[in-house]
Amino acid sequence: MLYCLHPRPVVVKNVDRMINCGDPSFGGAMYACSHCGFMKFVPFRCKSRFCPTCGVKYSQERSTSMSFKLIHCSHRHCVFTIDEELRHFFLEDRSLLDCLFQAVRSVVLRMFYNLNKSKNFVPGFVCVLHTFGRPLEWNPHIHCIITEGGFSDDGFWRVVKHFNYTLLRKSFQTALLNEMEHHIGPSFKKIKAQIYHKDKNGFYIYAKPNLCDPKTVAKYICRYLGRPIIALKRIDSYDGESVTFHYNRHEDNVYVERNLPALISCSC
């Protein structure tokens, strides 16, 4: 598992902001009623997604904004994962994270384009990056909400219920490795060949149950956009130096408890 032993300054800054969120000593605004003269002091908030309070507000605002842009149809939730041996590249160079978005975008558009190349069907989709897994290790992957259908160039809507996951797995693998080679250079070719040999069926992609109405979809997406790295209910104890937390393993839903130094950051 990959961990970042020295959190970036921006991570420490956001944690400090969260700890001091709502503290009157850090300033605030005074409001007064022009009729009765009643005055109320409201402390400033941190506005960080790390914060349990501000993160909820952020999620709600994003959900409302996004609900007006979603197409009224069923949606499919797909998760695009990568080989574990590639993770350190993204940890060492954060600019490579954009390769994940570019690869998913090209794969989804090509899948719908192949339905009828003359019509050029285009779906609606939203991509969200996660750089961590349940054990809080460094694990960059993409959550993608895709409409189960697409519009053609002449405005015709075609419903698409079948997603070819074999095609998606191999296409995503090829698209991502090509993007990484383009950014990293010839030195990546050897790793690229090893990954192709190791993952002959492509990278693992799986889907959650369909999400129907746009309201449900918006809330689901914004849960991933606005939630903190770990829910407070999963943190069991903190002694000032280490944190004990639990999670249910994806593979078999087994309950796992872990203890990590507080300053180790998995998604810094």
N, C-alpha and C positions, 0 to 999 in steps of 0.2 A: 504494500500500500504506500502511496505517495502522500506525504504531508509537507507543508511549508513550515519549517522550523522557526523562521523569522518573519512574522506577519508584516505585510507592507504598511507603511505609515498611514495610508488611507483607511486601513482596517482598524488600527488603534484609534485613529481620529473618530471614526464612527461609533466605536464602542464607548469612548469617552463621552461623546455627544448623547448617546443613549442613556448612560448612567446619570448624566446631569439634566436629562429631559424634564422640563417642568419645575426645575429648581429656581425659586424666586431670586436667589443671589446672582443668577446669570442673566437677569433682566426680564422685562415683560412690558405689558402695555396697561395703562390705566384708562378705564372707561367711566364716564359720568353721565347720568341722566339729566338732560337739560330742563326737565320739569320738576322732579323731586330732589335732585342733587345727589342721589345715591351713587356711590362710587364703587367700582370693582376692579381689582388688580388681576390680570391674567398673565401668568408666566409664559415665556417663549417655549416652544416645543422644538425638538431636534430635527424633525422632518426626515428622519433616517428610516430606511426599510428594516434596519436591524431592530428598531424599537417596537415592542409589542403594541404600543398605543398608536404611534405614527404610522406603522406599517399597515395596520388595519384601515386607517383612513386612506392611505395611498391605494390600497387594493380596491376599496369601494369606489374611489374616484376613477380609477382605470377601468373598472368594470362598467360603470355608467357610460363613460366615453366610448368604450369599445362596443357596447350593445347597439349603438346606432350605426355601426359599420358592418355588422355581421349579416350574412345572407340567411334568410329564413329557410333552413333545410337541416337535415341530419348531418352531423359531423363525425369524423373519425379521429381518435387520439392515437397518434403514433409516436414511439420513442426511438430515436436513432442513437445507437451506442457505438463505441469504437473499441478496438483492440487495446488491452491493458498496456501493451508495450509502447503505444503511441502517446500515452497520457503525459509523460514527462516533457514532450516537445511543447505542449500547450502550457505546462507549468513554467517552463523556462522562458517562453516567448508568448506573451498574452495576445499579441497581434494575430497569432495563428488561429485564435478562436473564431475569427471571422470566416475561416475556411469551412467550419462546420455549417454555418448559415448558408454559405454559397453552395456547398455540396448538397444540402437538403433541398434548397430552392431549385437547383438544376434537375435533381432527380424527380421531384414532385411534378414539375412542369413537363418534363419529358414523358412521364408515365401517362399524363392526360393527353399530351400531344400525340402519342402513339395510338390513341383510341381512334382517331380519324385525322390524319395529317393535313387534309385539305380544309377541315373545319377549325383546327387548332383550338381545341377545348382548353380552357384555363380555369382552374379551381380557385377558391379563396382559401388561404391558409395563414396561420399565425405561428411563428416559431419563438420558443422561449429557451434560453440557455440555462442549464444547471451545471455547476462545476463541482458538485458534491453528490455523494450517495448517502444512504441511511447510516452507514458506519462513520460518516464524516470524513472519508478519504477523498483525495483529489480524483474526481471522476467526471470529466466534461462530457455532456451528452445533450441532445436537443429534444425537447418536447414540441411536437407539431400537431396542431389542430387543423384538419383538412376537411373541406366540404365534400360530401358524398355526391359530387356532381360538379359540372363546370359549364361555363358559357363559351359558345363558339364565336368566331369573328363576326358572324351575322346575327348574333343575339339569341341563338337557340340554346336552351338549357338541356343538358343530358345528365340523367341520374346515373351515378356510378356506385354500385354496391360492392363490386369485387375489386379488391386491391391485391395485386400480384406481389406478395412479399418476397418471393424468390428473386424477382426482378429488382425490387427495392433494395434488398440486402446487397446484391452484387453491384448494382448501379451506384449505391451510396459509397461502397468501398472504393470503387474506381474513381468516382468524382472527388472524394476526399483525399485520396492518395495523390491524385494529379494536382489538386490545389496545394497540398503540402509541398510537393516536389517543386512546384512553381515558385513558392515562397522561400523554401529552404535551399534549393539548388541541387546540383548533381550529387552531393554527398548523401542525399536521401535515397538515392536509387537502390542501394543495397538493402536498406530497411524495407523499402517498398516491395522488393522481390521476396523478402522473407515473410512479410505479412500476407502476400498473395499465396505463398506456399502453405502458410499456417492456416489461414482462414479461407479455405477453398469455396465455402458456401457464402462468402461475404460477411459483413458485420451484422450482428444480431439486431433485429428490429422487431418490436412487438407492439400490439395494439390493445388499448383499453376498450371496454364496451362503448357503443355509440353514444354520442351526446346529441340530444335532439334539438330543443328550442334554443334560440340565441341567448336567452337570459341565463340558462344553465351553462352554456358554453362560456359566456363572458365571466361568470363567477369562477368557473373551473380554471380558465386561463389566468385570471388575476390572482388566484390562489398561488400559482407558481411564480407570478411576477412580484407579488407583494409580501409573501411570507418570509420570515427570517430563516436562517440556516437550520435551526432546530427549534421545535415547539417547546415552550416552557414546561409542558407536562411530561416531556421526555427527559428532562434534567432531574436526576434524583438527588444529587448533593454537590456541594462546592465548598472546599475548605480553604480557599484563597490561593491555592497552587494547582490543584487538579479538579477536574469535573468528571462526575460519574453520570452516565446517561444510558438509556436503553433503546432498543429498536427491535422490530420483527424482521427477520431476514427475508429478502425477496424470494429466494429460491424455495424455501420450505416453510416460511412463516414462523420459524423458531424464534423464541424470545432470547435476545442477546443483551448482555450488560457489558459496558466498556468504561474504562477510566483513562483519561488523557490529560496531559499537562494543559493548563488553561491557555498558555500562550501559543500552543500549536494551532495553526489555522489551516483548514483544509481548502478553503475557497477564497483565500486572501488575494 
